[in-house]
């Protein structure tokens, strides 16, 4: 059920936003980001897709990105989750 999933996502975002980001969680975020970068660079189709995004959407997802992942702070993780939470102002569930 789409509404149930949406509620669970909202609840999870609220839990994350109400707590401090711990060092193990931060390490997990960094590892996930590094893994994603490595996978994108190793897979030809994902690399091309990432490169196209850079030039068509103006988002540079290649230059220095791997290094930036390793210096992600707890504050930046919170900012990302805040952005995700504030993006739920307009929602539509299609079944």
Residue, then its C-alpha position, 0 to 999 in steps of 0.5 A: x500500500x503506497x500510503x503505508x510506505x509513505x507514512x513509514x518513510x515519513x516516520x523514519x525521517x522524523x526519527x533520524x531528524x530527532x536524533x544525533x548522527x552517531x560516528x558509526x552511522x556517519x561511517x556507514x554513510x561514507x562507506x555507502x557513498x564510496x561504494x556507490x562512486x566506485x560502482x558508478x566508475x566501474x560500470x560503463x552504463x552508470x559512468x555514461x549516465x553520471x557523465x551525461x547528468x553532469x553536462x545536461x543537468x549541471x550536476x558534477x557528480x564526477x570531479x572530486x566526488x570520491x574525496x568529498x564522500x570521505x569528509x561528509x559531516x554529521x551536519x551535512x547528513x542532517x541537512x540531506x535528511x532535512x531536505x528530504x523531509x521538507x520535500x514531502x510537502x506535496x505528495x501524491x500516491x497512485x495505486 
